C-alpha cells in the first residue's frame, strides 16, 4: 500500500514517511503513526501524519498494519 488513501493509514501502523526536508532526495523515515493530519480522503503525495516521535511527513509506504 502506498499511503495515498486516508482509510488505509491507521493509527499505530508502521510506515515509512518522507519528511519535508527529504522531499528532494526521497529519503524514507520509518516510524509508527500517532496522528493523521490530512483531512481529505486521498492525497496524491501521500497522507500527512505525525509519528510517535513527533516527526511529520507524508506516508510513502505502509509497512505493517496495527494488530
C-alpha positions, 0 to 999 in steps of 0.5 A: 500500500502506498499511503495515498488513501486516508482509510488505509493509514491507521493509527499505530501502523508502521510506515515509512514517511518522507519528511519535508526536508527529504522531499528532494532526495526521497529519503524514507523515515520509518516510524509508527503513526500517532496522528493523521493530519490530512483531512481529505480522503486521498492525497496524491503525495501521500497522507500527512501524519505525525509519528510517535516521535513527533516527526511529520511527513507524508506516508510513502509506504505502509509497512505493517498494519496495527494488530 
